[in-house]
Amino acid sequence: MDLKELRTQIDALDDTIRDAFLKRMDICADIAAYKKENGLPVAHPGRERDIVVRLTKEMDADMATYFKIFYSTLFEVSRAYQTKKTAAGGKLSAMIHEAIENTAPTLPVTCTVACQGAEGAYSQLAAEKLFSIPSIMHFGSFDGVFNAVAGGLCRYGVLPIDNNLHGSVTEVYDLMKKHKVYIVKSVKLRVDHSLVARPGTTLSGIKEIVSHPQALGQCKRFLDSLGKDVKITECENTAVAAKTVAESGRTDIAAIASSACASLYGLVEVQSSVADSDNNHTRFICISKSLEIYPGANKTSIMFTLPHTPGSLFSIISKFAALGVNFSKIESRPIRGKDFEYMFYLDFEGSLADEGLLKTLDLFDAEYPDSAFLGSYSEV
Protein backbone atom coordinates (compact mmCIF):
# COMPACT_ATOMS: atom_id res chain seq x y z
CA MET A 1 0.00 0.00 0.00
CA ASP A 2 1.45 3.36 -1.00
CA LEU A 3 1.41 6.67 0.89
CA LYS A 4 -1.48 8.10 -1.15
CA GLU A 5 -3.73 5.16 -0.25
CA LEU A 6 -2.79 5.44 3.43
CA ARG A 7 -3.60 9.14 3.44
CA THR A 8 -6.95 8.43 1.81
CA GLN A 9 -7.76 6.12 4.73
CA ILE A 10 -6.67 8.80 7.19
CA ASP A 11 -8.90 11.37 5.44
CA ALA A 12 -11.91 9.06 5.77
CA LEU A 13 -11.19 8.51 9.46
CA ASP A 14 -10.79 12.26 9.97
CA ASP A 15 -14.24 12.80 8.48
CA THR A 16 -15.65 10.26 10.94
CA ILE A 17 -13.81 11.89 13.88
CA ARG A 18 -15.09 15.33 12.83
CA ASP A 19 -18.69 14.14 12.69
CA ALA A 20 -18.35 12.36 16.04
CA PHE A 21 -16.74 15.45 17.58
CA LEU A 22 -19.56 17.73 16.43
CA LYS A 23 -22.17 15.30 17.78
CA ARG A 24 -20.27 15.01 21.08
CA MET A 25 -20.15 18.80 21.45
CA ASP A 26 -23.92 19.05 20.76
CA ILE A 27 -24.47 16.63 23.62
CA CYS A 28 -22.03 18.66 25.75
CA ALA A 29 -24.25 21.69 25.16
CA ASP A 30 -27.26 19.73 26.46
CA ILE A 31 -25.23 18.59 29.47
CA ALA A 32 -24.19 22.21 30.09
CA ALA A 33 -27.84 23.31 30.08
CA TYR A 34 -28.69 20.58 32.61
CA LYS A 35 -25.76 21.50 34.86
CA LYS A 36 -26.70 25.17 34.75
CA GLU A 37 -30.33 24.42 35.61
CA ASN A 38 -29.37 22.16 38.50
CA GLY A 39 -26.41 24.14 39.81
CA LEU A 40 -23.85 21.44 39.05
CA PRO A 41 -20.14 22.14 38.43
CA VAL A 42 -18.74 21.82 34.93
CA ALA A 43 -15.74 19.69 35.91
CA HIS A 44 -16.28 16.06 36.87
CA PRO A 45 -12.81 14.46 37.28
CA GLY A 46 -14.20 11.07 38.37
CA ARG A 47 -16.32 10.78 35.24
CA GLU A 48 -13.37 11.72 33.00
CA ARG A 49 -11.12 9.20 34.73
CA ASP A 50 -13.72 6.44 34.30
CA ILE A 51 -14.00 7.18 30.58
CA VAL A 52 -10.22 6.88 30.05
CA VAL A 53 -10.05 3.65 32.09
CA ARG A 54 -12.95 2.10 30.16
CA LEU A 55 -11.65 3.03 26.71
CA THR A 56 -8.03 2.00 27.34
CA LYS A 57 -8.83 -1.35 28.95
CA GLU A 58 -7.94 -3.34 25.81
CA MET A 59 -5.01 -1.16 24.71
CA ASP A 60 -1.33 -1.79 25.21
CA ALA A 61 0.40 0.56 27.65
CA ASP A 62 2.14 2.64 24.98
CA MET A 63 -1.02 3.37 22.98
CA ALA A 64 -3.00 3.97 26.21
CA THR A 65 -0.61 6.79 27.09
CA TYR A 66 -1.17 8.49 23.72
CA PHE A 67 -4.91 8.00 24.04
CA LYS A 68 -4.94 9.60 27.50
CA ILE A 69 -3.18 12.70 26.12
CA PHE A 70 -5.67 12.87 23.25
CA TYR A 71 -8.67 12.59 25.56
CA SER A 72 -7.25 15.01 28.11
CA THR A 73 -7.28 17.63 25.35
CA LEU A 74 -10.82 16.64 24.38
CA PHE A 75 -11.96 16.97 28.01
CA GLU A 76 -10.44 20.44 28.24
CA VAL A 77 -12.19 21.52 25.03
CA SER A 78 -15.48 20.11 26.33
CA ARG A 79 -15.10 21.89 29.68
CA ALA A 80 -14.23 25.17 27.93
CA TYR A 81 -17.37 24.83 25.76
CA GLN A 82 -19.56 23.98 28.75
CA THR A 83 -18.09 26.87 30.72
CA LYS A 84 -18.93 29.25 27.87
CA LYS A 85 -22.50 27.93 27.90
CA THR A 86 -23.05 27.96 31.66
CA ALA A 87 -20.80 30.45 33.39
CA ALA A 88 -22.32 33.61 34.76
CA GLY A 89 -19.94 36.48 35.36
CA GLY A 90 -17.73 35.95 38.40
CA LYS A 91 -15.94 38.38 40.69
CA LEU A 92 -12.91 38.68 38.44
CA SER A 93 -14.85 39.42 35.25
CA ALA A 94 -17.00 41.94 37.14
CA MET A 95 -13.83 43.69 38.35
CA ILE A 96 -12.43 43.70 34.80
CA HIS A 97 -15.67 45.12 33.35
CA GLU A 98 -15.65 47.86 35.97
CA ALA A 99 -12.02 48.73 35.23
CA ILE A 100 -12.64 48.91 31.47
CA GLU A 101 -15.65 51.17 32.04
CA ASN A 102 -13.95 53.52 34.54
CA THR A 103 -10.41 53.81 33.11
CA ALA A 104 -9.62 57.06 31.27
CA PRO A 105 -8.77 56.91 27.55
CA THR A 106 -5.04 57.50 28.18
CA LEU A 107 -2.47 57.62 30.96
CA PRO A 108 -2.39 60.98 32.77
CA VAL A 109 0.01 63.57 31.39
CA THR A 110 1.52 64.31 34.79
CA CYS A 111 1.62 62.20 37.96
CA THR A 112 4.03 60.91 40.59
CA VAL A 113 5.99 57.87 39.41
CA ALA A 114 8.23 55.65 41.56
CA CYS A 115 11.48 54.37 40.03
CA GLN A 116 14.31 52.34 41.51
CA GLY A 117 17.83 53.78 41.56
CA ALA A 118 19.01 57.35 41.04
CA GLU A 119 18.68 60.18 38.52
CA GLY A 120 19.40 58.84 35.02
CA ALA A 121 18.29 55.25 35.70
CA TYR A 122 16.85 53.26 32.80
CA SER A 123 13.56 52.97 34.73
CA GLN A 124 13.38 56.75 34.71
CA LEU A 125 13.93 56.80 30.93
CA ALA A 126 11.11 54.26 30.56
CA ALA A 127 8.83 56.40 32.76
CA GLU A 128 9.56 59.41 30.56
CA LYS A 129 8.45 57.41 27.53
CA LEU A 130 5.15 56.54 29.22
CA PHE A 131 4.33 59.92 30.77
CA SER A 132 4.71 63.38 29.27
CA ILE A 133 5.51 65.19 32.54
CA PRO A 134 6.24 62.63 35.27
CA SER A 135 7.28 63.64 38.75
CA ILE A 136 9.91 61.00 39.52
CA MET A 137 10.58 59.68 43.02
CA HIS A 138 13.65 57.45 43.32
CA PHE A 139 13.84 54.51 45.72
CA GLY A 140 16.80 52.38 46.71
CA SER A 141 15.17 49.02 45.96
CA PHE A 142 12.46 47.39 43.87
CA ASP A 143 10.58 46.65 47.09
CA GLY A 144 10.63 50.38 47.83
CA VAL A 145 8.89 51.06 44.49
CA PHE A 146 6.21 48.45 45.22
CA ASN A 147 5.65 49.83 48.73
CA ALA A 148 5.34 53.38 47.38
CA VAL A 149 2.63 52.30 44.93
CA ALA A 150 0.81 49.89 47.27
CA GLY A 151 0.89 52.48 50.05
CA GLY A 152 -0.47 55.28 47.86
CA LEU A 153 2.63 57.49 47.98
CA CYS A 154 3.00 57.25 44.18
CA ARG A 155 0.20 56.54 41.74
CA TYR A 156 2.47 54.52 39.44
CA GLY A 157 5.76 52.65 39.55
CA VAL A 158 8.01 51.66 36.64
CA LEU A 159 10.18 48.54 36.93
CA PRO A 160 12.25 46.32 34.61
CA ILE A 161 10.67 42.91 34.11
CA ASP A 162 12.85 41.15 31.53
CA ASN A 163 15.71 41.56 29.08
CA ASN A 164 16.14 39.75 25.77
CA LEU A 165 19.82 38.95 26.53
CA HIS A 166 19.83 38.16 30.23
CA GLY A 167 16.28 37.00 30.94
CA SER A 168 13.86 37.99 33.65
CA VAL A 169 14.37 40.26 36.62
CA THR A 170 13.40 37.57 39.10
CA GLU A 171 13.11 39.87 42.12
CA VAL A 172 10.35 41.85 40.40
CA TYR A 173 8.42 38.62 39.71
CA ASP A 174 8.67 37.66 43.38
CA LEU A 175 7.46 41.10 44.46
CA MET A 176 4.50 40.94 42.06
CA LYS A 177 3.36 37.93 44.07
CA LYS A 178 3.92 39.68 47.39
CA HIS A 179 2.15 42.98 46.62
CA LYS A 180 -1.39 43.55 45.41
CA VAL A 181 -0.73 45.76 42.37
CA TYR A 182 -1.63 45.64 38.69
CA ILE A 183 0.23 46.15 35.42
CA VAL A 184 -1.36 48.98 33.43
CA LYS A 185 1.21 49.45 30.62
CA SER A 186 4.53 48.10 29.45
CA VAL A 187 7.29 49.69 27.40
CA LYS A 188 10.27 48.20 25.59
CA LEU A 189 13.44 50.26 25.81
CA ARG A 190 16.63 49.78 23.80
CA VAL A 191 19.50 49.60 26.27
CA ASP A 192 22.93 50.77 25.12
CA HIS A 193 25.48 50.19 27.88
CA SER A 194 28.76 52.09 28.04
CA LEU A 195 31.78 51.78 30.28
CA VAL A 196 31.92 55.17 32.03
CA ALA A 197 34.51 56.59 34.43
CA ARG A 198 36.05 59.80 35.73
CA PRO A 199 38.12 61.86 33.25
CA GLY A 200 41.67 60.53 32.93
CA THR A 201 40.68 56.88 33.40
CA THR A 202 42.06 54.40 30.87
CA LEU A 203 40.76 50.94 30.06
CA SER A 204 44.07 49.32 30.99
CA GLY A 205 44.09 51.09 34.35
CA ILE A 206 40.66 49.91 35.50
CA LYS A 207 40.75 47.54 38.48
CA GLU A 208 37.05 47.51 39.40
CA ILE A 209 33.76 47.70 37.51
CA VAL A 210 30.46 48.33 39.27
CA SER A 211 26.88 47.95 37.97
CA HIS A 212 23.55 46.22 38.44
CA PRO A 213 23.64 42.38 38.06
CA GLN A 214 21.39 42.52 34.97
CA ALA A 215 23.70 45.02 33.23
CA LEU A 216 26.75 42.95 34.19
CA GLY A 217 25.09 39.85 32.75
CA GLN A 218 24.26 41.69 29.53
CA CYS A 219 27.95 42.63 29.13
CA LYS A 220 29.49 39.30 30.09
CA ARG A 221 31.67 38.87 26.99
CA PHE A 222 33.19 42.33 27.41
CA LEU A 223 33.85 41.73 31.11
CA ASP A 224 35.42 38.34 30.41
CA SER A 225 37.78 40.00 27.89
CA LEU A 226 39.22 42.20 30.67
CA GLY A 227 40.60 39.20 32.56
CA LYS A 228 40.21 37.95 36.10
CA ASP A 229 42.19 40.75 37.73
CA VAL A 230 39.32 43.22 37.32
CA LYS A 231 36.98 43.14 40.31
CA ILE A 232 33.26 43.02 39.49
CA THR A 233 31.02 44.70 42.07
CA GLU A 234 27.23 44.54 42.01
CA CYS A 235 25.05 47.45 43.07
CA GLU A 236 21.35 48.23 43.02
CA ASN A 237 21.17 50.25 39.80
CA THR A 238 23.24 51.43 36.81
CA ALA A 239 22.63 55.08 37.66
CA VAL A 240 23.72 54.44 41.26
CA ALA A 241 26.84 52.78 39.82
CA ALA A 242 27.65 55.90 37.77
CA LYS A 243 27.04 58.13 40.77
CA THR A 244 29.28 55.93 42.93
CA VAL A 245 32.12 56.18 40.42
CA ALA A 246 31.69 59.96 40.14
CA GLU A 247 31.92 60.37 43.91
CA SER A 248 34.77 57.88 44.38
CA GLY A 249 37.63 60.20 43.45
CA ARG A 250 39.29 57.20 41.78
CA THR A 251 40.55 56.71 38.24
CA ASP A 252 40.81 52.92 38.52
CA ILE A 253 37.06 52.27 38.82
CA ALA A 254 34.35 52.38 36.14
CA ALA A 255 30.62 51.75 35.85
CA ILE A 256 28.48 50.09 33.24
CA ALA A 257 25.68 52.58 32.63
CA SER A 258 24.07 54.69 29.92
CA SER A 259 25.83 57.53 28.11
CA ALA A 260 23.14 59.80 29.60
CA CYS A 261 24.43 58.88 33.06
CA ALA A 262 27.98 59.78 31.99
CA SER A 263 26.86 63.30 31.07
CA LEU A 264 24.70 63.62 34.16
CA TYR A 265 27.49 62.73 36.60
CA GLY A 266 30.43 64.34 34.81
CA LEU A 267 31.93 61.07 33.57
CA VAL A 268 33.40 60.10 30.22
CA GLU A 269 32.82 57.04 28.06
CA VAL A 270 35.91 54.85 28.25
CA GLN A 271 34.24 52.45 25.81
CA SER A 272 30.80 52.59 24.25
CA SER A 273 28.38 49.78 23.33
CA VAL A 274 29.81 47.10 25.61
CA ALA A 275 26.71 44.86 25.69
CA ASP A 276 26.96 41.37 24.20
CA SER A 277 24.59 42.40 21.39
CA ASP A 278 23.45 45.57 19.67
CA ASN A 279 19.93 44.18 19.94
CA ASN A 280 19.66 44.71 23.70
CA HIS A 281 16.15 45.55 24.90
CA THR A 282 14.61 45.63 28.36
CA ARG A 283 10.87 45.53 28.94
CA PHE A 284 9.53 47.70 31.75
CA ILE A 285 6.13 47.45 33.40
CA CYS A 286 4.09 50.30 34.83
CA ILE A 287 2.21 49.24 37.97
CA SER A 288 -0.71 50.78 39.81
CA LYS A 289 -2.54 50.06 43.07
CA SER A 290 -5.89 50.07 41.27
CA LEU A 291 -6.82 48.01 38.23
CA GLU A 292 -6.73 50.23 35.13
CA ILE A 293 -7.40 48.78 31.68
CA TYR A 294 -6.76 51.28 28.91
CA PRO A 295 -8.22 51.09 25.38
CA GLY A 296 -6.17 48.84 23.13
CA ALA A 297 -5.14 46.46 25.92
CA ASN A 298 -4.12 43.24 24.16
CA LYS A 299 -1.88 41.44 26.62
CA THR A 300 -2.86 39.86 29.94
CA SER A 301 -0.60 38.59 32.72
CA ILE A 302 -1.53 36.07 35.39
CA MET A 303 0.39 34.31 38.13
CA PHE A 304 -0.43 30.95 39.71
CA THR A 305 1.07 28.06 41.64
CA LEU A 306 0.93 24.39 40.74
CA PRO A 307 1.84 21.17 42.54
CA HIS A 308 4.63 19.07 41.07
CA THR A 309 2.29 16.50 39.51
CA PRO A 310 2.05 15.16 35.94
CA GLY A 311 -0.34 17.08 33.72
CA SER A 312 -0.95 20.03 36.08
CA LEU A 313 0.60 22.61 33.74
CA PHE A 314 -0.94 20.98 30.66
CA SER A 315 -4.36 21.41 32.26
CA ILE A 316 -3.80 25.17 32.59
CA ILE A 317 -2.40 25.65 29.09
CA SER A 318 -5.13 23.62 27.40
CA LYS A 319 -7.87 25.75 29.02
CA PHE A 320 -6.60 28.79 27.15
CA ALA A 321 -5.47 26.91 24.05
CA ALA A 322 -9.08 25.77 23.58
CA LEU A 323 -9.95 29.45 23.05
CA GLY A 324 -7.17 29.98 20.52
CA VAL A 325 -5.16 32.10 22.96
CA ASN A 326 -1.51 32.70 22.10
CA PHE A 327 1.02 32.60 24.95
CA SER A 328 3.78 35.16 24.61
CA LYS A 329 5.61 34.13 27.78
CA ILE A 330 5.52 31.44 30.43
CA GLU A 331 8.07 31.23 33.22
CA SER A 332 8.34 29.19 36.40
CA ARG A 333 10.04 29.88 39.70
CA PRO A 334 10.39 27.52 42.68
CA ILE A 335 8.47 28.60 45.76
CA ARG A 336 10.72 29.09 48.75
CA GLY A 337 9.93 26.74 51.63
CA LYS A 338 7.73 24.44 49.51
CA ASP A 339 9.35 21.37 48.01
CA PHE A 340 8.57 20.78 44.33
CA GLU A 341 5.98 23.55 44.06
CA TYR A 342 6.34 26.30 41.50
CA MET A 343 5.00 29.75 40.81
CA PHE A 344 4.22 30.39 37.13
CA TYR A 345 4.06 33.74 35.38
CA LEU A 346 2.05 33.71 32.16
CA ASP A 347 1.54 36.36 29.47
CA PHE A 348 -1.06 35.77 26.79
CA GLU A 349 -2.41 37.83 23.93
CA GLY A 350 -6.05 38.67 23.40
CA SER A 351 -8.70 41.21 24.23
CA LEU A 352 -10.74 40.85 27.40
CA ALA A 353 -13.72 42.06 25.39
CA ASP A 354 -14.00 38.34 24.52
CA GLU A 355 -16.62 36.99 26.94
CA GLY A 356 -15.38 33.43 26.44
CA LEU A 357 -11.93 34.48 27.65
CA LEU A 358 -13.45 36.33 30.61
CA LYS A 359 -15.43 33.25 31.63
CA THR A 360 -12.28 31.14 31.40
CA LEU A 361 -10.50 33.61 33.69
CA ASP A 362 -13.42 33.37 36.12
CA LEU A 363 -13.17 29.58 36.10
CA PHE A 364 -9.41 29.77 36.48
CA ASP A 365 -9.79 32.20 39.41
CA ALA A 366 -12.25 29.84 41.13
CA GLU A 367 -10.23 26.65 40.56
CA TYR A 368 -6.87 28.16 41.61
CA PRO A 369 -7.42 30.33 44.69
CA ASP A 370 -3.71 31.11 44.93
CA SER A 371 -3.70 32.63 41.44
CA ALA A 372 -3.40 36.35 40.75
CA PHE A 373 -4.67 38.43 37.85
CA LEU A 374 -1.89 40.94 37.20
CA GLY A 375 -3.54 43.13 34.61
CA SER A 376 -4.46 43.63 30.97
CA TYR A 377 -2.45 46.22 29.06
CA SER A 378 -0.73 47.25 25.84
CA GLU A 379 2.95 47.79 25.18
CA VAL A 380 4.36 51.13 24.07
SVG drawing of the C-alpha trace seen along z (x, -y; Angstrom):
<svg xmlns="http://www.w3.org/2000/svg" viewBox="-33 -68 80 74">
<polyline fill="none" stroke="black" stroke-width="0.4" points="0.0,0.0 1.5,-3.4 1.4,-6.7 -1.5,-8.1 -3.7,-5.2 -2.8,-5.4 -3.6,-9.1 -7.0,-8.4 -7.8,-6.1 -6.7,-8.8 -8.9,-11.4 -11.9,-9.1 -11.2,-8.5 -10.8,-12.3 -14.2,-12.8 -15.6,-10.3 -13.8,-11.9 -15.1,-15.3 -18.7,-14.1 -18.3,-12.4 -16.7,-15.5 -19.6,-17.7 -22.2,-15.3 -20.3,-15.0 -20.1,-18.8 -23.9,-19.1 -24.5,-16.6 -22.0,-18.7 -24.2,-21.7 -27.3,-19.7 -25.2,-18.6 -24.2,-22.2 -27.8,-23.3 -28.7,-20.6 -25.8,-21.5 -26.7,-25.2 -30.3,-24.4 -29.4,-22.2 -26.4,-24.1 -23.8,-21.4 -20.1,-22.1 -18.7,-21.8 -15.7,-19.7 -16.3,-16.1 -12.8,-14.5 -14.2,-11.1 -16.3,-10.8 -13.4,-11.7 -11.1,-9.2 -13.7,-6.4 -14.0,-7.2 -10.2,-6.9 -10.1,-3.7 -13.0,-2.1 -11.7,-3.0 -8.0,-2.0 -8.8,1.4 -7.9,3.3 -5.0,1.2 -1.3,1.8 0.4,-0.6 2.1,-2.6 -1.0,-3.4 -3.0,-4.0 -0.6,-6.8 -1.2,-8.5 -4.9,-8.0 -4.9,-9.6 -3.2,-12.7 -5.7,-12.9 -8.7,-12.6 -7.3,-15.0 -7.3,-17.6 -10.8,-16.6 -12.0,-17.0 -10.4,-20.4 -12.2,-21.5 -15.5,-20.1 -15.1,-21.9 -14.2,-25.2 -17.4,-24.8 -19.6,-24.0 -18.1,-26.9 -18.9,-29.3 -22.5,-27.9 -23.0,-28.0 -20.8,-30.5 -22.3,-33.6 -19.9,-36.5 -17.7,-35.9 -15.9,-38.4 -12.9,-38.7 -14.9,-39.4 -17.0,-41.9 -13.8,-43.7 -12.4,-43.7 -15.7,-45.1 -15.6,-47.9 -12.0,-48.7 -12.6,-48.9 -15.6,-51.2 -13.9,-53.5 -10.4,-53.8 -9.6,-57.1 -8.8,-56.9 -5.0,-57.5 -2.5,-57.6 -2.4,-61.0 0.0,-63.6 1.5,-64.3 1.6,-62.2 4.0,-60.9 6.0,-57.9 8.2,-55.7 11.5,-54.4 14.3,-52.3 17.8,-53.8 19.0,-57.4 18.7,-60.2 19.4,-58.8 18.3,-55.2 16.9,-53.3 13.6,-53.0 13.4,-56.8 13.9,-56.8 11.1,-54.3 8.8,-56.4 9.6,-59.4 8.4,-57.4 5.2,-56.5 4.3,-59.9 4.7,-63.4 5.5,-65.2 6.2,-62.6 7.3,-63.6 9.9,-61.0 10.6,-59.7 13.6,-57.4 13.8,-54.5 16.8,-52.4 15.2,-49.0 12.5,-47.4 10.6,-46.7 10.6,-50.4 8.9,-51.1 6.2,-48.4 5.6,-49.8 5.3,-53.4 2.6,-52.3 0.8,-49.9 0.9,-52.5 -0.5,-55.3 2.6,-57.5 3.0,-57.2 0.2,-56.5 2.5,-54.5 5.8,-52.6 8.0,-51.7 10.2,-48.5 12.2,-46.3 10.7,-42.9 12.9,-41.2 15.7,-41.6 16.1,-39.7 19.8,-38.9 19.8,-38.2 16.3,-37.0 13.9,-38.0 14.4,-40.3 13.4,-37.6 13.1,-39.9 10.3,-41.8 8.4,-38.6 8.7,-37.7 7.5,-41.1 4.5,-40.9 3.4,-37.9 3.9,-39.7 2.2,-43.0 -1.4,-43.6 -0.7,-45.8 -1.6,-45.6 0.2,-46.2 -1.4,-49.0 1.2,-49.4 4.5,-48.1 7.3,-49.7 10.3,-48.2 13.4,-50.3 16.6,-49.8 19.5,-49.6 22.9,-50.8 25.5,-50.2 28.8,-52.1 31.8,-51.8 31.9,-55.2 34.5,-56.6 36.1,-59.8 38.1,-61.9 41.7,-60.5 40.7,-56.9 42.1,-54.4 40.8,-50.9 44.1,-49.3 44.1,-51.1 40.7,-49.9 40.7,-47.5 37.0,-47.5 33.8,-47.7 30.5,-48.3 26.9,-48.0 23.6,-46.2 23.6,-42.4 21.4,-42.5 23.7,-45.0 26.8,-42.9 25.1,-39.9 24.3,-41.7 28.0,-42.6 29.5,-39.3 31.7,-38.9 33.2,-42.3 33.9,-41.7 35.4,-38.3 37.8,-40.0 39.2,-42.2 40.6,-39.2 40.2,-38.0 42.2,-40.7 39.3,-43.2 37.0,-43.1 33.3,-43.0 31.0,-44.7 27.2,-44.5 25.1,-47.5 21.3,-48.2 21.2,-50.3 23.2,-51.4 22.6,-55.1 23.7,-54.4 26.8,-52.8 27.6,-55.9 27.0,-58.1 29.3,-55.9 32.1,-56.2 31.7,-60.0 31.9,-60.4 34.8,-57.9 37.6,-60.2 39.3,-57.2 40.5,-56.7 40.8,-52.9 37.1,-52.3 34.3,-52.4 30.6,-51.8 28.5,-50.1 25.7,-52.6 24.1,-54.7 25.8,-57.5 23.1,-59.8 24.4,-58.9 28.0,-59.8 26.9,-63.3 24.7,-63.6 27.5,-62.7 30.4,-64.3 31.9,-61.1 33.4,-60.1 32.8,-57.0 35.9,-54.9 34.2,-52.5 30.8,-52.6 28.4,-49.8 29.8,-47.1 26.7,-44.9 27.0,-41.4 24.6,-42.4 23.5,-45.6 19.9,-44.2 19.7,-44.7 16.1,-45.6 14.6,-45.6 10.9,-45.5 9.5,-47.7 6.1,-47.5 4.1,-50.3 2.2,-49.2 -0.7,-50.8 -2.5,-50.1 -5.9,-50.1 -6.8,-48.0 -6.7,-50.2 -7.4,-48.8 -6.8,-51.3 -8.2,-51.1 -6.2,-48.8 -5.1,-46.5 -4.1,-43.2 -1.9,-41.4 -2.9,-39.9 -0.6,-38.6 -1.5,-36.1 0.4,-34.3 -0.4,-30.9 1.1,-28.1 0.9,-24.4 1.8,-21.2 4.6,-19.1 2.3,-16.5 2.1,-15.2 -0.3,-17.1 -0.9,-20.0 0.6,-22.6 -0.9,-21.0 -4.4,-21.4 -3.8,-25.2 -2.4,-25.6 -5.1,-23.6 -7.9,-25.7 -6.6,-28.8 -5.5,-26.9 -9.1,-25.8 -10.0,-29.5 -7.2,-30.0 -5.2,-32.1 -1.5,-32.7 1.0,-32.6 3.8,-35.2 5.6,-34.1 5.5,-31.4 8.1,-31.2 8.3,-29.2 10.0,-29.9 10.4,-27.5 8.5,-28.6 10.7,-29.1 9.9,-26.7 7.7,-24.4 9.4,-21.4 8.6,-20.8 6.0,-23.5 6.3,-26.3 5.0,-29.7 4.2,-30.4 4.1,-33.7 2.1,-33.7 1.5,-36.4 -1.1,-35.8 -2.4,-37.8 -6.1,-38.7 -8.7,-41.2 -10.7,-40.9 -13.7,-42.1 -14.0,-38.3 -16.6,-37.0 -15.4,-33.4 -11.9,-34.5 -13.4,-36.3 -15.4,-33.3 -12.3,-31.1 -10.5,-33.6 -13.4,-33.4 -13.2,-29.6 -9.4,-29.8 -9.8,-32.2 -12.2,-29.8 -10.2,-26.7 -6.9,-28.2 -7.4,-30.3 -3.7,-31.1 -3.7,-32.6 -3.4,-36.4 -4.7,-38.4 -1.9,-40.9 -3.5,-43.1 -4.5,-43.6 -2.5,-46.2 -0.7,-47.2 3.0,-47.8 4.4,-51.1"/>
</svg>
